[in-house]
Amino acid sequence: MKVQKHPGIKDIARIAGVSIATVSRVLNGNSYVSPELSERVLKAAGKLGYQPNRIARGLRKGKTNTIGFLIPDIENPFFSAIVKGAENFLRKYGYTILLCSSAGKAEREDELLNVLYSHKVDGLMTVPLESQNPYLERIEKLGVPVVVIDDIINQKNISSVASDNYSGMKKLMQYLLDTNHRSFAFLSGDPHTYSGKERLQAFRDVMVQEKEKVEYEILLGTYTFSSGIEMLRKLRKIPDAIVCGNDMIAFGVLTELQKLHYKIPNDVSVTGFDDVLFSKMTNPPLTTVRQDYYMMGRVAAQLLIEDLNYKKRNSILLKTELVIRGSSRG
């Protein structure tokens, strides 16, 4: 079977009846060519379905118009929405995204960083597994503009954007206290992430403030559906409210509680954090804290464009919003 090769500038030159140099000038737009010759070249290119090798062409110009994007979990809709927000913004500036997922494994982050760097990406956006991750120092040394998402970085050469996780969790806890919940379980994901640390700290601060009036326990797991089930099974008892570190944990908790014949919210309230798409589709719909993850991706992309064009860097904290639905009793 004969493999059909992709058309190149030699094929365009032959069909258009011009020199290879003329084709190159027209396609790169960097030298004057008469309108007649330009039209002949572009028609020939269109007829052949010519697609330029963007990476090779980019290397000659010192850029590839690609942005590396490293996330922890491609299955979590929270990260997918961040990527979508960034991609929609970057497209307007002619950039495409090269996406990698570490699958929650810290050792993969450094490996994937090397992969992205080998593709000569113009910039990098990343959601690190750990706050103040050591691999960020490597990125800084590589000289590639970078924006860290879901973390606030205190490094002058790195921009960052995150939600106000601490304030969001405090608003949720105050709502639960105001609605006469007095015993709590906090089921957290990795507390080494910026968001995990902030949410856990807010929960603890409220519990310390209310120490004479409440009882609680804290379990640590991962930000996954299965971890929600596992942590629920480890609880000493079912409290008034199970406060979950994110919506994925809460989905697991809701599923397991219903298998055990608990009525939600009559027997126990369940809350999440993030307000991913499926949060309003559960039975009952999930009370949670909304962060605008699409906007987070968009803001991250804007920060990267500002760094690429003007060497301007910044850190931005986005507001959160309490969303009360049927999984908590009022």
LOPAMI-986032 format. One record per residue (C-alpha): residue number from 1; x, y, z. Coordinates in Angstrom, 1 decimal, m for minus. Layout:
// residues N
{node NUM; {X; Y; Z}} ...
//
This chain:
// residues 330
{node 1; {0.0; 0.0; 0.0}} {node 2; {1.4; 3.3; m1.0}} {node 3; {1.6; 6.0; 1.7}} {node 4; {0.6; 9.4; 0.5}} {node 5; {3.0; 12.1; 1.6}} {node 6; {1.9; 15.5; 2.9}} {node 7; {2.3; 18.2; 0.3}} {node 8; {5.2; 20.6; 0.8}} {node 9; {6.3; 23.9; m0.6}} {node 10; {8.0; 22.2; m3.6}} {node 11; {4.6; 20.8; m4.7}} {node 12; {3.0; 24.3; m4.3}} {node 13; {5.8; 25.9; m6.3}} {node 14; {5.3; 23.3; m9.1}} {node 15; {1.6; 23.8; m9.4}} {node 16; {1.8; 27.6; m9.0}} {node 17; {4.6; 27.8; m11.5}} {node 18; {6.8; 29.9; m9.2}} {node 19; {10.1; 29.4; m7.3}} {node 20; {10.3; 27.7; m3.9}} {node 21; {11.6; 31.0; m2.5}} {node 22; {8.5; 32.8; m3.7}} {node 23; {6.2; 30.2; m2.0}} {node 24; {8.2; 30.6; 1.2}} {node 25; {7.8; 34.4; 1.1}} {node 26; {4.0; 34.2; 0.6}} {node 27; {3.4; 31.6; 3.3}} {node 28; {5.6; 33.4; 5.8}} {node 29; {4.3; 36.9; 4.9}} {node 30; {7.8; 38.4; 5.5}} {node 31; {8.6; 39.8; 2.1}} {node 32; {6.8; 41.7; m0.8}} {node 33; {5.3; 39.5; m3.5}} {node 34; {3.0; 40.8; m6.2}} {node 35; {m0.8; 40.2; m5.6}} {node 36; {m0.9; 38.1; m8.7}} {node 37; {1.8; 35.7; m7.5}} {node 38; {0.4; 35.6; m4.0}} {node 39; {m3.0; 34.6; m5.3}} {node 40; {m1.4; 31.8; m7.4}} {node 41; {0.5; 30.5; m4.5}} {node 42; {m2.4; 30.5; m2.0}} {node 43; {m4.7; 28.9; m4.6}} {node 44; {m2.2; 26.1; m5.1}} {node 45; {m1.7; 25.6; m1.4}} {node 46; {m5.5; 25.4; m0.9}} {node 47; {m5.9; 22.9; m3.8}} {node 48; {m3.2; 20.7; m2.2}} {node 49; {m4.6; 21.0; 1.3}} {node 50; {m1.2; 22.2; 2.5}} {node 51; {m0.7; 22.4; 6.3}} {node 52; {2.5; 24.0; 7.5}} {node 53; {4.7; 22.2; 10.0}} {node 54; {4.0; 24.6; 12.8}} {node 55; {6.7; 23.3; 15.2}} {node 56; {9.5; 23.5; 12.6}} {node 57; {8.3; 26.9; 11.4}} {node 58; {8.0; 28.1; 15.0}} {node 59; {11.5; 27.0; 15.9}} {node 60; {12.8; 29.2; 13.1}} {node 61; {10.9; 32.1; 14.5}} {node 62; {11.7; 31.3; 18.1}} {node 63; {8.2; 30.3; 19.0}} {node 64; {5.8; 27.4; 18.4}} {node 65; {2.4; 29.0; 19.4}} {node 66; {1.8; 26.1; 21.8}} {node 67; {1.2; 26.2; 25.5}} {node 68; {1.9; 23.3; 27.8}} {node 69; {m0.8; 22.5; 30.4}} {node 70; {m0.1; 20.1; 33.2}} {node 71; {m3.1; 18.9; 35.4}} {node 72; {m3.4; 16.3; 38.1}} {node 73; {m6.5; 14.4; 36.9}} {node 74; {m8.1; 14.6; 33.5}} {node 75; {m11.2; 12.8; 34.7}} {node 76; {m12.2; 15.4; 37.3}} {node 77; {m14.6; 17.9; 35.6}} {node 78; {m13.1; 20.7; 37.8}} {node 79; {m9.8; 20.5; 35.9}} {node 80; {m11.5; 19.9; 32.5}} {node 81; {m13.4; 23.2; 32.9}} {node 82; {m10.2; 25.1; 33.9}} {node 83; {m8.6; 23.8; 30.6}} {node 84; {m11.6; 24.8; 28.6}} {node 85; {m11.6; 28.4; 30.0}} {node 86; {m7.9; 28.7; 29.2}} {node 87; {m8.2; 27.1; 25.7}} {node 88; {m11.0; 29.4; 24.7}} {node 89; {m9.0; 32.5; 25.7}} {node 90; {m5.7; 31.4; 24.1}} {node 91; {m7.3; 30.4; 20.8}} {node 92; {m8.0; 34.1; 20.1}} {node 93; {m4.3; 34.7; 20.3}} {node 94; {m3.4; 31.9; 18.0}} {node 95; {m2.2; 29.4; 20.6}} {node 96; {m3.0; 25.8; 21.0}} {node 97; {m2.7; 23.7; 24.2}} {node 98; {m0.6; 20.6; 24.7}} {node 99; {m2.3; 18.8; 27.6}} {node 100; {m0.7; 16.3; 30.1}} {node 101; {m2.1; 14.7; 33.2}} {node 102; {0.0; 13.4; 36.0}} {node 103; {m2.8; 11.1; 37.2}} {node 104; {m2.2; 12.3; 40.8}} {node 105; {1.4; 11.0; 40.8}} {node 106; {4.1; 13.5; 42.0}} {node 107; {6.9; 11.6; 40.2}} {node 108; {5.0; 12.1; 36.9}} {node 109; {5.0; 15.8; 37.2}} {node 110; {8.7; 16.2; 36.6}} {node 111; {8.7; 13.7; 33.8}} {node 112; {5.9; 15.5; 32.0}} {node 113; {7.6; 18.8; 32.5}} {node 114; {10.5; 17.4; 30.5}} {node 115; {8.1; 16.2; 27.8}} {node 116; {6.5; 19.7; 27.5}} {node 117; {9.8; 21.4; 27.5}} {node 118; {11.1; 19.1; 24.7}} {node 119; {8.2; 20.3; 22.6}} {node 120; {9.5; 23.9; 22.9}} {node 121; {6.2; 25.3; 24.4}} {node 122; {6.1; 29.1; 24.5}} {node 123; {4.6; 29.0; 28.0}} {node 124; {3.3; 26.7; 30.7}} {node 125; {0.2; 26.5; 32.9}} {node 126; {0.1; 24.0; 35.7}} {node 127; {m2.1; 22.8; 38.6}} {node 128; {0.6; 21.3; 40.9}} {node 129; {m0.1; 18.4; 43.2}} {node 130; {1.6; 20.1; 46.1}} {node 131; {1.7; 23.7; 47.2}} {node 132; {5.1; 25.3; 46.6}} {node 133; {6.1; 22.3; 44.6}} {node 134; {9.9; 21.9; 44.0}} {node 135; {9.4; 21.4; 40.3}} {node 136; {8.3; 25.0; 40.0}} {node 137; {11.9; 26.0; 40.7}} {node 138; {13.0; 23.9; 37.7}} {node 139; {10.4; 25.7; 35.5}} {node 140; {11.7; 29.1; 36.6}} {node 141; {15.3; 28.1; 35.8}} {node 142; {14.2; 26.9; 32.3}} {node 143; {13.1; 30.5; 31.6}} {node 144; {9.6; 29.5; 30.3}} {node 145; {6.8; 31.8; 31.3}} {node 146; {4.5; 30.0; 33.7}} {node 147; {1.2; 30.4; 35.5}} {node 148; {0.3; 28.3; 38.5}} {node 149; {m3.4; 27.6; 38.9}} {node 150; {m5.3; 26.7; 42.2}} {node 151; {m2.4; 28.0; 44.2}} {node 152; {m0.9; 31.4; 45.2}} {node 153; {2.8; 31.5; 44.6}} {node 154; {5.2; 33.8; 46.3}} {node 155; {7.8; 33.8; 43.6}} {node 156; {8.4; 37.0; 41.6}} {node 157; {8.8; 35.3; 38.3}} {node 158; {5.7; 33.2; 38.4}} {node 159; {2.1; 34.3; 38.1}} {node 160; {m0.7; 32.5; 39.9}} {node 161; {m4.5; 32.4; 40.3}} {node 162; {m6.7; 30.6; 42.8}} {node 163; {m10.1; 30.8; 44.5}} {node 164; {m10.6; 32.1; 48.0}} {node 165; {m10.9; 28.6; 49.5}} {node 166; {m10.6; 29.7; 53.1}} {node 167; {m13.4; 32.2; 52.9}} {node 168; {m15.6; 29.8; 51.0}} {node 169; {m15.2; 27.0; 53.6}} {node 170; {m15.9; 29.5; 56.5}} {node 171; {m19.1; 30.6; 54.8}} {node 172; {m20.2; 27.0; 54.5}} {node 173; {m19.4; 26.2; 58.1}} {node 174; {m21.3; 29.2; 59.4}} {node 175; {m24.3; 28.2; 57.4}} {node 176; {m24.2; 24.7; 58.9}} {node 177; {m23.9; 26.1; 62.4}} {node 178; {m26.7; 28.5; 61.8}} {node 179; {m28.9; 25.6; 60.8}} {node 180; {m28.3; 23.7; 64.1}} {node 181; {m25.6; 21.2; 63.0}} {node 182; {m23.5; 20.4; 66.0}} {node 183; {m21.4; 17.3; 65.1}} {node 184; {m19.2; 17.2; 62.0}} {node 185; {m16.9; 15.0; 60.0}} {node 186; {m14.4; 16.7; 57.6}} {node 187; {m13.3; 14.3; 54.7}} {node 188; {m10.3; 16.0; 53.1}} {node 189; {m8.2; 15.3; 50.1}} {node 190; {m4.5; 15.9; 50.1}} {node 191; {m3.8; 18.6; 52.6}} {node 192; {m0.5; 19.5; 50.9}} {node 193; {m2.3; 21.2; 48.0}} {node 194; {m3.0; 24.9; 48.4}} {node 195; {m6.8; 24.5; 48.2}} {node 196; {m6.8; 21.4; 50.5}} {node 197; {m4.7; 23.3; 53.1}} {node 198; {m6.9; 26.4; 53.0}} {node 199; {m10.2; 24.4; 53.3}} {node 200; {m8.9; 22.2; 56.1}} {node 201; {m7.5; 25.3; 58.0}} {node 202; {m10.9; 27.1; 57.7}} {node 203; {m12.7; 24.0; 59.1}} {node 204; {m10.3; 23.7; 62.0}} {node 205; {m10.5; 27.4; 62.8}} {node 206; {m14.3; 27.3; 63.0}} {node 207; {m14.2; 24.1; 65.2}} {node 208; {m11.7; 25.8; 67.6}} {node 209; {m13.9; 28.9; 67.8}} {node 210; {m17.0; 26.7; 68.6}} {node 211; {m15.1; 24.1; 70.7}} {node 212; {m17.6; 24.2; 73.6}} {node 213; {m20.6; 23.6; 71.3}} {node 214; {m19.5; 21.0; 68.7}} {node 215; {m17.7; 17.7; 68.2}} {node 216; {m15.9; 16.6; 65.1}} {node 217; {m13.4; 14.3; 63.4}} {node 218; {m11.1; 14.7; 60.4}} {node 219; {m10.1; 12.0; 57.9}} {node 220; {m7.6; 12.4; 55.1}} {node 221; {m7.8; 10.7; 51.7}} {node 222; {m7.7; 11.8; 48.0}} {node 223; {m10.1; 14.0; 46.0}} {node 224; {m11.9; 11.1; 44.4}} {node 225; {m15.3; 9.3; 44.4}} {node 226; {m13.8; 6.1; 45.8}} {node 227; {m11.9; 7.9; 48.6}} {node 228; {m15.2; 9.4; 49.7}} {node 229; {m16.7; 5.9; 50.1}} {node 230; {m13.5; 4.7; 51.9}} {node 231; {m13.4; 7.6; 54.4}} {node 232; {m17.1; 7.3; 55.2}} {node 233; {m16.6; 3.7; 56.1}} {node 234; {m13.9; 4.7; 58.6}} {node 235; {m16.0; 7.3; 60.5}} {node 236; {m16.5; 6.5; 64.2}} {node 237; {m20.1; 7.6; 63.8}} {node 238; {m22.4; 9.4; 61.3}} {node 239; {m22.5; 13.1; 62.5}} {node 240; {m25.0; 15.8; 61.8}} {node 241; {m23.0; 17.0; 58.8}} {node 242; {m20.3; 15.4; 56.6}} {node 243; {m18.3; 18.2; 55.1}} {node 244; {m16.3; 17.0; 52.0}} {node 245; {m13.2; 18.5; 50.7}} {node 246; {m14.5; 18.6; 47.2}} {node 247; {m17.6; 17.4; 45.2}} {node 248; {m16.0; 14.2; 44.0}} {node 249; {m15.6; 13.0; 47.6}} {node 250; {m19.2; 14.1; 48.3}} {node 251; {m20.5; 12.0; 45.4}} {node 252; {m18.9; 9.0; 46.9}} {node 253; {m20.3; 9.8; 50.4}} {node 254; {m23.9; 10.3; 49.0}} {node 255; {m23.7; 7.0; 47.1}} {node 256; {m22.5; 5.0; 50.2}} {node 257; {m24.9; 6.7; 52.6}} {node 258; {m27.9; 5.8; 50.4}} {node 259; {m26.6; 2.2; 50.2}} {node 260; {m26.7; 2.1; 54.0}} {node 261; {m30.3; 3.5; 54.0}} {node 262; {m29.5; 6.9; 55.5}} {node 263; {m31.9; 9.6; 54.5}} {node 264; {m30.3; 12.8; 53.2}} {node 265; {m30.6; 15.4; 54.6}} {node 266; {m33.0; 14.2; 57.4}} {node 267; {m30.4; 11.8; 59.0}} {node 268; {m27.3; 13.6; 57.8}} {node 269; {m26.3; 16.6; 55.7}} {node 270; {m23.6; 16.3; 53.1}} {node 271; {m21.7; 19.2; 51.5}} {node 272; {m19.0; 19.5; 48.8}} {node 273; {m16.7; 22.2; 47.4}} {node 274; {m16.3; 23.3; 43.7}} {node 275; {m19.8; 23.0; 42.3}} {node 276; {m18.9; 20.9; 39.3}} {node 277; {m21.5; 20.2; 36.6}} {node 278; {m22.9; 17.0; 38.3}} {node 279; {m23.4; 18.7; 41.7}} {node 280; {m26.9; 19.9; 40.7}} {node 281; {m27.8; 16.4; 39.2}} {node 282; {m27.3; 14.2; 42.3}} {node 283; {m30.2; 13.0; 44.4}} {node 284; {m30.6; 15.1; 46.4}} {node 285; {m28.7; 18.0; 44.7}} {node 286; {m25.5; 18.8; 46.5}} {node 287; {m25.0; 21.8; 48.7}} {node 288; {m21.5; 23.1; 47.9}} {node 289; {m19.2; 26.1; 47.5}} {node 290; {m19.0; 27.3; 43.9}} {node 291; {m15.7; 28.5; 42.5}} {node 292; {m15.6; 29.7; 38.9}} {node 293; {m13.1; 27.2; 37.5}} {node 294; {m13.9; 28.3; 33.9}} {node 295; {m12.9; 31.8; 34.9}} {node 296; {m9.9; 30.5; 36.7}} {node 297; {m8.6; 29.0; 33.5}} {node 298; {m9.4; 32.1; 31.5}} {node 299; {m7.7; 34.4; 34.0}} {node 300; {m4.6; 32.1; 34.0}} {node 301; {m4.5; 32.3; 30.2}} {node 302; {m4.7; 36.1; 30.4}} {node 303; {m1.9; 36.2; 32.9}} {node 304; {0.3; 34.0; 30.6}} {node 305; {m0.4; 36.3; 27.6}} {node 306; {0.6; 39.3; 29.7}} {node 307; {3.8; 37.5; 30.7}} {node 308; {4.6; 36.5; 27.2}} {node 309; {4.1; 39.9; 25.7}} {node 310; {5.0; 42.4; 28.5}} {node 311; {6.9; 40.3; 31.2}} {node 312; {4.1; 41.4; 33.5}} {node 313; {3.3; 39.0; 36.4}} {node 314; {0.6; 39.0; 39.0}} {node 315; {m1.3; 36.8; 41.6}} {node 316; {m5.1; 36.8; 41.6}} {node 317; {m7.6; 35.5; 44.2}} {node 318; {m11.1; 34.8; 42.9}} {node 319; {m14.3; 35.0; 45.0}} {node 320; {m16.3; 31.9; 45.9}} {node 321; {m20.1; 31.5; 46.5}} {node 322; {m22.1; 29.3; 48.8}} {node 323; {m24.7; 27.3; 46.9}} {node 324; {m27.5; 25.7; 49.1}} {node 325; {m29.3; 22.7; 47.7}} {node 326; {m31.2; 19.7; 49.0}} {node 327; {m28.3; 17.7; 50.5}} {node 328; {m28.3; 19.9; 53.7}} {node 329; {m31.2; 20.6; 56.0}} {node 330; {m32.1; 24.2; 56.6}} 
//
